[in-house]
Amino acid sequence: MTDAHSSVEDLRPDFDAVLHRRRAVRAFRTDPVPEDLLTEVLDDAAQAPSWSNTRPYMLAIATGERAERIRAAYAAEFDRSAAAQRGDKAAMAKLALTGSMPDGDYKVWAPYPADLRMRSVRLGKALYTHIGIPRGDKAARDAYNRRNGEAFGAPVIGFVLVHSGIMPFAAMDAGLMLQTLFLSATAHGLATCPIGMLAAWRRPIDAEFEVPEEYKLITGFALGYEADEPINAFRAEHDPIGLVPPREG
């Protein structure tokens, strides 16, 4: 065995441990994340590969009082739109008339394609079963979904913005960066959760950050220390990577 191969084998157990420990955490402690620790995680995220090294993304990071204001703003947006999200046409019309429609850069409420929706449905059924919310309990489902807007109580709320002039490659690069950030956070003893719902509204972050016009909000995330709560025992199924079959002949 060569020295190079031996060094790679030495790294594998550490990588496996971090990779399989990372998961979406849905309840956080209120303990603040030290600034120097957050800086280390962001420095690690900067090592992610990028299309022609353009780095076509930015992060908006909220902590402390700013995070609390954003948390409250997103919760209010959710409360205004909860009925509309369930498909209530009258509630949707009211949102439109009052100028309260989601103002995100991308249509987060758009339905999934049929061949992908089954995965989302499977996840939803498993999660709601785990936390004991029956299918017909709309109030309980709304209460849980509202927690997305509150970033599950995490002390750090992040927003990922991508450069509209280099899409879809900016979205690809942002994904590479965000996974690197999540793995670094895991290695540093922190927990994370991607939160697509945060991309439904721009108003809360525009009130707190000066976002350049060409950057569009694509997703959000929570970061902090995992709370000892039953919901964090949930594990989503991870299907194998789909492989495109080669042509015959």
Protein Blocks (a to p, Z undefined) as FASTA:
>chain_A
ZZklmmmmmmmmmmmmmmmmpccdfbdcfbdcdfklmmmmmmmmmmpccehhlopacddd
dehjllmmmmmmmmmmmmmmmmmmnopaklmmmmmmnopacfbfbdfkbccdfklmmmmm
mmmmmmmmmnopafklmmlmmmmmmmmmnonopabdcdddddfklccklmmmmmmmmmmm
mmmmmmnopacdddfklmmpmklmmmmpccdfklccfbdcddddddddfklmpccddddd
ddddddeZZ
